[in-house]
Amino acid sequence: MNPTNSKIIYFSSVSGNTHRFVDKLELNAARLPVKTKDETLQATEPFVLVLPTYGGETGHGAVPKQVIKFLNVAENRSLIRGVIAAGNTNFGETYCLAGEIVASKCSVPLLYRFELMGTPEDVDRVHQGLEQFWTPQLQMQ
């Protein structure tokens, strides 16, 4: 596993929507491999996970397999502190479902939801929100 000390770990498919959003944040971030067969990352410090939602209206397979592989590593799962989810409002009730699933399974907060690659307002809100989120976390370390 490739170790990373990024505060943001994210998955983005080849469409690159989530990647473009994370790029706009201009924060230290590490991307999970696009191919499931590739070696996953190893988190070395607490992080927030950013991920898209798959599965369309059915929600089947909402969490990308690459994210499941990453979180199946106990050390990675122990360091997750929050989730930010991307989705498509066209899919109604399954909008950002992957974020809800991961947050629930890992017992961490779903910090934010955004559509596709996000708006400038989304980028500002997430940037400010992460700054506020990490401040108390850093004081506890």
Secondary structure, DSSP 4 states (H G I P E B T S, - for coil): -EEE--SEEE---TT-HHHHHHHHHTS-EEEPPSSTTSPPEEE-S-EEEEEE--STTTTTT-S-HHHHHHHTSHHHHHHEEEEEEEE-GGGGGGTTHHHHHHHHHHT--EEEEEETT--HHHHHHHHHHHHHHHHHHHHH-
